[in-house]
Amino acid sequence: MSRVCQVTGRRPVTGNKVSHSNIKTKRRFLPNLKTKRFFLAEEDRWVTLKLSTDAIRTINKNGLYAVVKKMRQEGATI
């Protein structure tokens, strides 16, 4: 499974791990992803989404149906 948020598209990014002696080595910063089930009342079914915590806040603010509708316009299958 890929580490990509289905709503925001957040992906892992790369950067440097910096030691106490200032030696830099490459590392990955992973997004804070959660697998969450939502009940989509308009379609009377459950949907499971892999979301960043920022996307969960977006769904709480705008509503699940509005977010799913926008995702479908962008070409995602849900």
Distance bins in CASP14 RR format, pairs under 12 A and 6 or more apart:
PFRMAT RR
TARGET T0000
AUTHOR 0000-0000-0000
RMODE 2
METHOD distances of the structure
MODEL  1
1 33 0 0 0 0 1 0 0 0 0 0 0
1 35 0 0 0 0 1 0 0 0 0 0 0
1 48 0 0 0 0 0 1 0 0 0 0 0
1 50 1 0 0 1 0 0 0 0 0 0 0
2 9 0 0 0 0 0 1 0 0 0 0 0
2 10 0 0 0 0 0 1 0 0 0 0 0
2 11 0 0 0 0 1 0 0 0 0 0 0
2 12 0 0 0 0 1 0 0 0 0 0 0
2 30 0 0 0 0 0 1 0 0 0 0 0
2 31 0 0 0 0 0 1 0 0 0 0 0
2 33 0 0 0 0 1 0 0 0 0 0 0
2 50 0 0 0 0 1 0 0 0 0 0 0
3 9 0 0 0 0 0 1 0 0 0 0 0
3 10 0 0 0 0 1 0 0 0 0 0 0
3 11 1 0 0 1 0 0 0 0 0 0 0
3 12 1 0 1 0 0 0 0 0 0 0 0
3 13 0 0 0 0 0 1 0 0 0 0 0
3 28 0 0 0 0 1 0 0 0 0 0 0
3 29 0 0 0 0 0 1 0 0 0 0 0
3 30 1 0 1 0 0 0 0 0 0 0 0
3 31 1 0 0 1 0 0 0 0 0 0 0
3 32 0 0 0 0 0 1 0 0 0 0 0
3 33 1 0 0 1 0 0 0 0 0 0 0
3 34 0 0 0 0 0 1 0 0 0 0 0
3 35 0 0 0 0 0 1 0 0 0 0 0
3 50 0 0 0 0 1 0 0 0 0 0 0
3 51 0 0 0 0 0 1 0 0 0 0 0
3 52 0 0 0 0 1 0 0 0 0 0 0
4 10 1 0 0 1 0 0 0 0 0 0 0
4 11 1 0 1 0 0 0 0 0 0 0 0
4 12 0 0 0 0 1 0 0 0 0 0 0
4 13 0 0 0 0 0 1 0 0 0 0 0
4 30 0 0 0 0 0 1 0 0 0 0 0
4 31 1 0 0 1 0 0 0 0 0 0 0
4 33 0 0 0 0 1 0 0 0 0 0 0
4 49 0 0 0 0 0 1 0 0 0 0 0
4 50 1 0 0 1 0 0 0 0 0 0 0
4 51 0 0 0 0 0 1 0 0 0 0 0
4 52 0 0 0 0 1 0 0 0 0 0 0
4 55 0 0 0 0 0 1 0 0 0 0 0
4 76 0 0 0 0 0 1 0 0 0 0 0
5 11 1 0 0 1 0 0 0 0 0 0 0
5 12 0 0 0 0 0 1 0 0 0 0 0
5 30 0 0 0 0 0 1 0 0 0 0 0
5 31 1 0 0 1 0 0 0 0 0 0 0
5 32 0 0 0 0 1 0 0 0 0 0 0
5 33 1 0 0 1 0 0 0 0 0 0 0
5 34 0 0 0 0 1 0 0 0 0 0 0
5 35 0 0 0 0 0 1 0 0 0 0 0
5 36 0 0 0 0 0 1 0 0 0 0 0
5 49 0 0 0 0 1 0 0 0 0 0 0
5 50 1 0 0 1 0 0 0 0 0 0 0
5 51 1 0 1 0 0 0 0 0 0 0 0
5 52 1 0 1 0 0 0 0 0 0 0 0
5 53 0 0 0 0 1 0 0 0 0 0 0
5 54 1 0 0 1 0 0 0 0 0 0 0
5 55 1 0 1 0 0 0 0 0 0 0 0
5 56 0 0 0 0 1 0 0 0 0 0 0
5 57 0 0 0 0 0 1 0 0 0 0 0
5 58 0 0 0 0 0 1 0 0 0 0 0
5 59 0 0 0 0 0 1 0 0 0 0 0
5 67 0 0 0 0 0 1 0 0 0 0 0
5 71 0 0 0 0 0 1 0 0 0 0 0
5 76 0 0 0 0 0 1 0 0 0 0 0
6 31 0 0 0 0 0 1 0 0 0 0 0
6 33 0 0 0 0 1 0 0 0 0 0 0
6 34 0 0 0 0 0 1 0 0 0 0 0
6 35 0 0 0 0 0 1 0 0 0 0 0
6 36 0 0 0 0 0 1 0 0 0 0 0
6 38 0 0 0 0 0 1 0 0 0 0 0
6 47 0 0 0 0 1 0 0 0 0 0 0
6 48 0 0 0 0 1 0 0 0 0 0 0
6 49 1 0 1 0 0 0 0 0 0 0 0
6 50 1 0 1 0 0 0 0 0 0 0 0
6 51 1 0 0 1 0 0 0 0 0 0 0
6 52 0 0 0 0 1 0 0 0 0 0 0
6 55 1 0 0 1 0 0 0 0 0 0 0
6 56 0 0 0 0 0 1 0 0 0 0 0
6 58 0 0 0 0 0 1 0 0 0 0 0
6 59 0 0 0 0 0 1 0 0 0 0 0
6 67 0 0 0 0 1 0 0 0 0 0 0
6 68 0 0 0 0 0 1 0 0 0 0 0
6 70 0 0 0 0 0 1 0 0 0 0 0
6 71 1 0 0 1 0 0 0 0 0 0 0
6 72 0 0 0 0 0 1 0 0 0 0 0
6 74 0 0 0 0 0 1 0 0 0 0 0
6 75 0 0 0 0 0 1 0 0 0 0 0
6 76 1 0 0 1 0 0 0 0 0 0 0
6 77 0 0 0 0 0 1 0 0 0 0 0
6 78 0 0 0 0 1 0 0 0 0 0 0
7 31 0 0 0 0 0 1 0 0 0 0 0
7 33 0 0 0 0 0 1 0 0 0 0 0
7 34 0 0 0 0 0 1 0 0 0 0 0
7 36 0 0 0 0 0 1 0 0 0 0 0
7 38 0 0 0 0 0 1 0 0 0 0 0
7 47 0 0 0 0 0 1 0 0 0 0 0
7 49 1 0 0 1 0 0 0 0 0 0 0
7 50 0 0 0 0 1 0 0 0 0 0 0
7 51 1 0 1 0 0 0 0 0 0 0 0
7 52 1 0 0 1 0 0 0 0 0 0 0
7 53 0 0 0 0 0 1 0 0 0 0 0
7 54 0 0 0 0 1 0 0 0 0 0 0
7 55 1 1 0 0 0 0 0 0 0 0 0
7 56 0 0 0 0 1 0 0 0 0 0 0
7 57 0 0 0 0 0 1 0 0 0 0 0
7 58 1 0 0 1 0 0 0 0 0 0 0
7 59 1 0 0 1 0 0 0 0 0 0 0
7 60 0 0 0 0 0 1 0 0 0 0 0
7 61 0 0 0 0 0 1 0 0 0 0 0
7 62 0 0 0 0 0 1 0 0 0 0 0
7 63 0 0 0 0 0 1 0 0 0 0 0
7 64 0 0 0 0 0 1 0 0 0 0 0
7 66 0 0 0 0 0 1 0 0 0 0 0
7 67 1 0 0 1 0 0 0 0 0 0 0
7 68 0 0 0 0 1 0 0 0 0 0 0
7 69 0 0 0 0 0 1 0 0 0 0 0
7 70 0 0 0 0 1 0 0 0 0 0 0
7 71 1 0 0 1 0 0 0 0 0 0 0
7 72 0 0 0 0 0 1 0 0 0 0 0
7 74 0 0 0 0 1 0 0 0 0 0 0
7 76 0 0 0 0 1 0 0 0 0 0 0
7 78 0 0 0 0 0 1 0 0 0 0 0
8 31 0 0 0 0 1 0 0 0 0 0 0
8 32 0 0 0 0 0 1 0 0 0 0 0
8 33 0 0 0 0 0 1 0 0 0 0 0
8 49 0 0 0 0 0 1 0 0 0 0 0
8 50 0 0 0 0 0 1 0 0 0 0 0
8 51 1 0 0 1 0 0 0 0 0 0 0
8 52 1 0 1 0 0 0 0 0 0 0 0
8 53 0 0 0 0 0 1 0 0 0 0 0
8 54 1 0 1 0 0 0 0 0 0 0 0
8 55 1 0 1 0 0 0 0 0 0 0 0
8 56 0 0 0 0 0 1 0 0 0 0 0
8 57 0 0 0 0 0 1 0 0 0 0 0
8 58 1 0 0 1 0 0 0 0 0 0 0
8 59 0 0 0 0 0 1 0 0 0 0 0
8 67 0 0 0 0 0 1 0 0 0 0 0
8 70 0 0 0 0 0 1 0 0 0 0 0
8 71 0 0 0 0 0 1 0 0 0 0 0
8 74 0 0 0 0 0 1 0 0 0 0 0
8 76 0 0 0 0 0 1 0 0 0 0 0
9 31 0 0 0 0 1 0 0 0 0 0 0
9 33 0 0 0 0 0 1 0 0 0 0 0
9 49 0 0 0 0 0 1 0 0 0 0 0
9 50 0 0 0 0 0 1 0 0 0 0 0
9 51 0 0 0 0 1 0 0 0 0 0 0
9 52 1 0 0 1 0 0 0 0 0 0 0
9 54 0 0 0 0 0 1 0 0 0 0 0
9 55 0 0 0 0 1 0 0 0 0 0 0
9 58 0 0 0 0 0 1 0 0 0 0 0
9 71 0 0 0 0 0 1 0 0 0 0 0
9 74 0 0 0 0 0 1 0 0 0 0 0
9 76 0 0 0 0 0 1 0 0 0 0 0
10 29 0 0 0 0 0 1 0 0 0 0 0
10 30 0 0 0 0 1 0 0 0 0 0 0
10 31 1 0 1 0 0 0 0 0 0 0 0
10 32 0 0 0 0 1 0 0 0 0 0 0
10 33 1 0 0 1 0 0 0 0 0 0 0
10 34 0 0 0 0 0 1 0 0 0 0 0
10 50 0 0 0 0 0 1 0 0 0 0 0
10 51 0 0 0 0 1 0 0 0 0 0 0
10 52 1 0 1 0 0 0 0 0 0 0 0
10 53 0 0 0 0 1 0 0 0 0 0 0
10 54 1 0 0 1 0 0 0 0 0 0 0
10 55 1 0 0 1 0 0 0 0 0 0 0
10 58 0 0 0 0 0 1 0 0 0 0 0
11 28 0 0 0 0 0 1 0 0 0 0 0
11 29 0 0 0 0 1 0 0 0 0 0 0
11 30 0 0 0 0 1 0 0 0 0 0 0
11 31 1 0 0 1 0 0 0 0 0 0 0
11 33 0 0 0 0 0 1 0 0 0 0 0
11 52 0 0 0 0 0 1 0 0 0 0 0
12 27 0 0 0 0 0 1 0 0 0 0 0
12 28 1 0 1 0 0 0 0 0 0 0 0
12 29 1 0 0 1 0 0 0 0 0 0 0
12 30 1 0 1 0 0 0 0 0 0 0 0
12 31 1 0 0 1 0 0 0 0 0 0 0
12 32 0 0 0 0 0 1 0 0 0 0 0
12 33 0 0 0 0 1 0 0 0 0 0 0
12 52 0 0 0 0 0 1 0 0 0 0 0
13 26 0 0 0 0 0 1 0 0 0 0 0
13 27 0 0 0 0 0 1 0 0 0 0 0
13 28 1 0 0 1 0 0 0 0 0 0 0
13 29 1 0 1 0 0 0 0 0 0 0 0
13 30 0 0 0 0 1 0 0 0 0 0 0
13 31 0 0 0 0 1 0 0 0 0 0 0
14 24 0 0 0 0 0 1 0 0 0 0 0
14 25 0 0 0 0 0 1 0 0 0 0 0
14 26 1 0 0 1 0 0 0 0 0 0 0
14 27 1 0 0 1 0 0 0 0 0 0 0
14 28 1 0 1 0 0 0 0 0 0 0 0
14 29 1 0 0 1 0 0 0 0 0 0 0
14 30 0 0 0 0 0 1 0 0 0 0 0
15 24 0 0 0 0 1 0 0 0 0 0 0
15 25 0 0 0 0 1 0 0 0 0 0 0
15 26 1 0 0 1 0 0 0 0 0 0 0
15 27 1 0 1 0 0 0 0 0 0 0 0
15 28 1 0 0 1 0 0 0 0 0 0 0
15 29 1 0 0 1 0 0 0 0 0 0 0
15 30 0 0 0 0 0 1 0 0 0 0 0
16 22 0 0 0 0 0 1 0 0 0 0 0
16 23 0 0 0 0 1 0 0 0 0 0 0
16 24 1 0 1 0 0 0 0 0 0 0 0
16 25 1 0 0 1 0 0 0 0 0 0 0
16 26 1 0 0 1 0 0 0 0 0 0 0
16 27 1 0 0 1 0 0 0 0 0 0 0
16 28 0 0 0 0 0 1 0 0 0 0 0
16 29 0 0 0 0 0 1 0 0 0 0 0
17 23 0 0 0 0 1 0 0 0 0 0 0
17 24 1 0 0 1 0 0 0 0 0 0 0
17 25 1 0 1 0 0 0 0 0 0 0 0
17 26 1 0 0 1 0 0 0 0 0 0 0
17 27 1 0 1 0 0 0 0 0 0 0 0
17 28 0 0 0 0 1 0 0 0 0 0 0
17 29 0 0 0 0 0 1 0 0 0 0 0
18 24 1 0 1 0 0 0 0 0 0 0 0
18 25 0 0 0 0 1 0 0 0 0 0 0
18 26 0 0 0 0 0 1 0 0 0 0 0
18 27 0 0 0 0 1 0 0 0 0 0 0
19 25 1 0 0 1 0 0 0 0 0 0 0
19 27 0 0 0 0 0 1 0 0 0 0 0
30 52 0 0 0 0 0 1 0 0 0 0 0
31 50 0 0 0 0 1 0 0 0 0 0 0
31 51 0 0 0 0 1 0 0 0 0 0 0
31 52 1 0 1 0 0 0 0 0 0 0 0
31 53 0 0 0 0 1 0 0 0 0 0 0
31 54 0 0 0 0 1 0 0 0 0 0 0
31 55 0 0 0 0 1 0 0 0 0 0 0
32 50 0 0 0 0 0 1 0 0 0 0 0
32 51 0 0 0 0 1 0 0 0 0 0 0
32 52 1 0 1 0 0 0 0 0 0 0 0
32 53 1 0 1 0 0 0 0 0 0 0 0
32 54 0 0 0 0 1 0 0 0 0 0 0
32 55 0 0 0 0 0 1 0 0 0 0 0
32 56 0 0 0 0 1 0 0 0 0 0 0
32 57 0 0 0 0 0 1 0 0 0 0 0
33 49 0 0 0 0 0 1 0 0 0 0 0
33 50 1 0 1 0 0 0 0 0 0 0 0
33 51 1 0 0 1 0 0 0 0 0 0 0
33 52 1 0 1 0 0 0 0 0 0 0 0
33 53 0 0 0 0 1 0 0 0 0 0 0
33 54 0 0 0 0 0 1 0 0 0 0 0
33 55 0 0 0 0 1 0 0 0 0 0 0
33 56 0 0 0 0 0 1 0 0 0 0 0
34 48 0 0 0 0 0 1 0 0 0 0 0
34 49 0 0 0 0 1 0 0 0 0 0 0
34 50 1 0 0 1 0 0 0 0 0 0 0
34 51 1 0 1 0 0 0 0 0 0 0 0
34 52 1 0 0 1 0 0 0 0 0 0 0
34 53 1 0 0 1 0 0 0 0 0 0 0
34 54 0 0 0 0 0 1 0 0 0 0 0
34 55 0 0 0 0 1 0 0 0 0 0 0
34 56 1 0 0 1 0 0 0 0 0 0 0
34 57 0 0 0 0 0 1 0 0 0 0 0
34 59 0 0 0 0 0 1 0 0 0 0 0
35 47 0 0 0 0 0 1 0 0 0 0 0
35 48 1 0 0 1 0 0 0 0 0 0 0
35 49 1 0 0 1 0 0 0 0 0 0 0
35 50 1 0 1 0 0 0 0 0 0 0 0
35 51 1 0 0 1 0 0 0 0 0 0 0
35 52 0 0 0 0 0 1 0 0 0 0 0
35 55 0 0 0 0 0 1 0 0 0 0 0
35 56 0 0 0 0 0 1 0 0 0 0 0
36 46 0 0 0 0 0 1 0 0 0 0 0
36 47 0 0 0 0 1 0 0 0 0 0 0
36 48 1 0 0 1 0 0 0 0 0 0 0
36 49 1 0 1 0 0 0 0 0 0 0 0
36 50 1 0 0 1 0 0 0 0 0 0 0
36 51 1 0 1 0 0 0 0 0 0 0 0
36 52 0 0 0 0 0 1 0 0 0 0 0
36 53 0 0 0 0 1 0 0 0 0 0 0
36 55 0 0 0 0 1 0 0 0 0 0 0
36 56 1 0 0 1 0 0 0 0 0 0 0
36 57 0 0 0 0 0 1 0 0 0 0 0
36 59 0 0 0 0 1 0 0 0 0 0 0
36 60 0 0 0 0 0 1 0 0 0 0 0
36 64 0 0 0 0 0 1 0 0 0 0 0
37 45 0 0 0 0 0 1 0 0 0 0 0
37 46 1 0 1 0 0 0 0 0 0 0 0
37 47 1 0 0 1 0 0 0 0 0 0 0
37 48 1 0 1 0 0 0 0 0 0 0 0
37 49 1 0 0 1 0 0 0 0 0 0 0
37 50 0 0 0 0 0 1 0 0 0 0 0
37 51 0 0 0 0 0 1 0 0 0 0 0
37 56 0 0 0 0 0 1 0 0 0 0 0
37 64 0 0 0 0 0 1 0 0 0 0 0
38 45 0 0 0 0 1 0 0 0 0 0 0
38 46 1 0 0 1 0 0 0 0 0 0 0
38 47 1 0 1 0 0 0 0 0 0 0 0
38 48 1 0 0 1 0 0 0 0 0 0 0
38 49 1 0 0 1 0 0 0 0 0 0 0
38 50 0 0 0 0 0 1 0 0 0 0 0
38 51 0 0 0 0 1 0 0 0 0 0 0
38 55 0 0 0 0 0 1 0 0 0 0 0
38 56 0 0 0 0 1 0 0 0 0 0 0
38 59 1 0 0 1 0 0 0 0 0 0 0
38 60 0 0 0 0 0 1 0 0 0 0 0
38 63 0 0 0 0 1 0 0 0 0 0 0
38 64 1 0 1 0 0 0 0 0 0 0 0
38 65 0 0 0 0 1 0 0 0 0 0 0
38 67 0 0 0 0 1 0 0 0 0 0 0
38 68 0 0 0 0 1 0 0 0 0 0 0
38 78 0 0 0 0 0 1 0 0 0 0 0
39 45 1 0 0 1 0 0 0 0 0 0 0
39 46 1 0 1 0 0 0 0 0 0 0 0
39 47 0 0 0 0 1 0 0 0 0 0 0
39 48 0 0 0 0 0 1 0 0 0 0 0
39 49 0 0 0 0 0 1 0 0 0 0 0
39 64 0 0 0 0 1 0 0 0 0 0 0
39 65 0 0 0 0 0 1 0 0 0 0 0
39 68 0 0 0 0 0 1 0 0 0 0 0
40 46 1 0 0 1 0 0 0 0 0 0 0
40 47 1 0 1 0 0 0 0 0 0 0 0
40 48 0 0 0 0 0 1 0 0 0 0 0
40 49 0 0 0 0 0 1 0 0 0 0 0
40 59 0 0 0 0 0 1 0 0 0 0 0
40 63 0 0 0 0 0 1 0 0 0 0 0
40 64 1 0 0 1 0 0 0 0 0 0 0
40 65 1 0 0 1 0 0 0 0 0 0 0
40 66 0 0 0 0 0 1 0 0 0 0 0
40 67 0 0 0 0 0 1 0 0 0 0 0
40 68 1 0 0 1 0 0 0 0 0 0 0
40 69 0 0 0 0 0 1 0 0 0 0 0
40 71 0 0 0 0 0 1 0 0 0 0 0
40 72 0 0 0 0 0 1 0 0 0 0 0
40 78 0 0 0 0 1 0 0 0 0 0 0
41 47 0 0 0 0 0 1 0 0 0 0 0
41 63 0 0 0 0 0 1 0 0 0 0 0
41 64 0 0 0 0 1 0 0 0 0 0 0
41 65 1 0 0 1 0 0 0 0 0 0 0
41 68 0 0 0 0 0 1 0 0 0 0 0
42 63 0 0 0 0 0 1 0 0 0 0 0
42 64 0 0 0 0 1 0 0 0 0 0 0
42 65 1 0 1 0 0 0 0 0 0 0 0
42 66 0 0 0 0 0 1 0 0 0 0 0
42 68 0 0 0 0 1 0 0 0 0 0 0
42 69 0 0 0 0 1 0 0 0 0 0 0
42 78 0 0 0 0 0 1 0 0 0 0 0
43 64 0 0 0 0 0 1 0 0 0 0 0
43 65 0 0 0 0 1 0 0 0 0 0 0
43 68 0 0 0 0 1 0 0 0 0 0 0
43 69 0 0 0 0 0 1 0 0 0 0 0
43 72 0 0 0 0 0 1 0 0 0 0 0
43 78 0 0 0 0 1 0 0 0 0 0 0
45 64 0 0 0 0 0 1 0 0 0 0 0
45 68 0 0 0 0 0 1 0 0 0 0 0
45 78 0 0 0 0 0 1 0 0 0 0 0
46 64 0 0 0 0 0 1 0 0 0 0 0
46 78 0 0 0 0 0 1 0 0 0 0 0
47 59 0 0 0 0 0 1 0 0 0 0 0
47 64 0 0 0 0 1 0 0 0 0 0 0
47 65 0 0 0 0 0 1 0 0 0 0 0
47 67 0 0 0 0 0 1 0 0 0 0 0
47 68 1 0 0 1 0 0 0 0 0 0 0
47 71 0 0 0 0 0 1 0 0 0 0 0
47 72 0 0 0 0 0 1 0 0 0 0 0
47 76 0 0 0 0 0 1 0 0 0 0 0
47 77 0 0 0 0 0 1 0 0 0 0 0
47 78 1 0 1 0 0 0 0 0 0 0 0
48 78 0 0 0 0 1 0 0 0 0 0 0
49 55 1 0 0 1 0 0 0 0 0 0 0
49 56 0 0 0 0 1 0 0 0 0 0 0
49 58 0 0 0 0 0 1 0 0 0 0 0
49 59 0 0 0 0 1 0 0 0 0 0 0
49 64 0 0 0 0 1 0 0 0 0 0 0
49 67 0 0 0 0 1 0 0 0 0 0 0
49 68 0 0 0 0 1 0 0 0 0 0 0
49 71 0 0 0 0 1 0 0 0 0 0 0
49 76 0 0 0 0 1 0 0 0 0 0 0
49 77 0 0 0 0 0 1 0 0 0 0 0
49 78 1 0 0 1 0 0 0 0 0 0 0
50 56 0 0 0 0 0 1 0 0 0 0 0
50 76 0 0 0 0 0 1 0 0 0 0 0
50 78 0 0 0 0 0 1 0 0 0 0 0
51 57 0 0 0 0 1 0 0 0 0 0 0
51 58 0 0 0 0 1 0 0 0 0 0 0
51 59 1 0 0 1 0 0 0 0 0 0 0
51 60 0 0 0 0 0 1 0 0 0 0 0
51 64 0 0 0 0 0 1 0 0 0 0 0
51 67 0 0 0 0 1 0 0 0 0 0 0
51 68 0 0 0 0 0 1 0 0 0 0 0
51 71 0 0 0 0 0 1 0 0 0 0 0
52 58 0 0 0 0 1 0 0 0 0 0 0
52 59 0 0 0 0 0 1 0 0 0 0 0
53 59 0 0 0 0 0 1 0 0 0 0 0
53 60 0 0 0 0 0 1 0 0 0 0 0
54 60 0 0 0 0 0 1 0 0 0 0 0
54 61 0 0 0 0 0 1 0 0 0 0 0
55 61 0 0 0 0 0 1 0 0 0 0 0
55 62 0 0 0 0 0 1 0 0 0 0 0
55 63 0 0 0 0 0 1 0 0 0 0 0
55 64 0 0 0 0 0 1 0 0 0 0 0
55 67 1 0 0 1 0 0 0 0 0 0 0
55 68 0 0 0 0 0 1 0 0 0 0 0
55 70 0 0 0 0 0 1 0 0 0 0 0
55 71 0 0 0 0 0 1 0 0 0 0 0
56 62 0 0 0 0 0 1 0 0 0 0 0
56 63 0 0 0 0 0 1 0 0 0 0 0
56 64 0 0 0 0 0 1 0 0 0 0 0
56 67 0 0 0 0 0 1 0 0 0 0 0
57 63 0 0 0 0 0 1 0 0 0 0 0
57 67 0 0 0 0 0 1 0 0 0 0 0
58 64 0 0 0 0 0 1 0 0 0 0 0
58 66 0 0 0 0 1 0 0 0 0 0 0
58 67 1 0 0 1 0 0 0 0 0 0 0
58 68 0 0 0 0 0 1 0 0 0 0 0
58 70 0 0 0 0 1 0 0 0 0 0 0
58 71 0 0 0 0 0 1 0 0 0 0 0
59 65 0 0 0 0 1 0 0 0 0 0 0
59 66 0 0 0 0 1 0 0 0 0 0 0
59 67 1 0 1 0 0 0 0 0 0 0 0
59 68 0 0 0 0 1 0 0 0 0 0 0
59 70 0 0 0 0 0 1 0 0 0 0 0
59 71 0 0 0 0 0 1 0 0 0 0 0
60 66 0 0 0 0 0 1 0 0 0 0 0
60 67 0 0 0 0 1 0 0 0 0 0 0
61 67 0 0 0 0 1 0 0 0 0 0 0
62 68 0 0 0 0 0 1 0 0 0 0 0
62 69 0 0 0 0 1 0 0 0 0 0 0
62 70 0 0 0 0 1 0 0 0 0 0 0
62 71 0 0 0 0 0 1 0 0 0 0 0
63 69 0 0 0 0 1 0 0 0 0 0 0
63 70 0 0 0 0 0 1 0 0 0 0 0
64 70 0 0 0 0 0 1 0 0 0 0 0
64 71 0 0 0 0 0 1 0 0 0 0 0
64 78 0 0 0 0 0 1 0 0 0 0 0
65 71 0 0 0 0 0 1 0 0 0 0 0
65 72 0 0 0 0 0 1 0 0 0 0 0
65 78 0 0 0 0 0 1 0 0 0 0 0
66 72 0 0 0 0 0 1 0 0 0 0 0
66 73 0 0 0 0 0 1 0 0 0 0 0
67 73 0 0 0 0 0 1 0 0 0 0 0
67 74 0 0 0 0 0 1 0 0 0 0 0
67 76 0 0 0 0 0 1 0 0 0 0 0
67 78 0 0 0 0 1 0 0 0 0 0 0
68 74 0 0 0 0 0 1 0 0 0 0 0
68 75 0 0 0 0 0 1 0 0 0 0 0
68 76 0 0 0 0 1 0 0 0 0 0 0
68 77 0 0 0 0 0 1 0 0 0 0 0
68 78 1 0 1 0 0 0 0 0 0 0 0
69 75 0 0 0 0 0 1 0 0 0 0 0
69 76 0 0 0 0 0 1 0 0 0 0 0
69 78 0 0 0 0 1 0 0 0 0 0 0
70 76 0 0 0 0 1 0 0 0 0 0 0
70 78 0 0 0 0 0 1 0 0 0 0 0
71 77 0 0 0 0 1 0 0 0 0 0 0
71 78 1 0 0 1 0 0 0 0 0 0 0
72 78 1 0 0 1 0 0 0 0 0 0 0
END
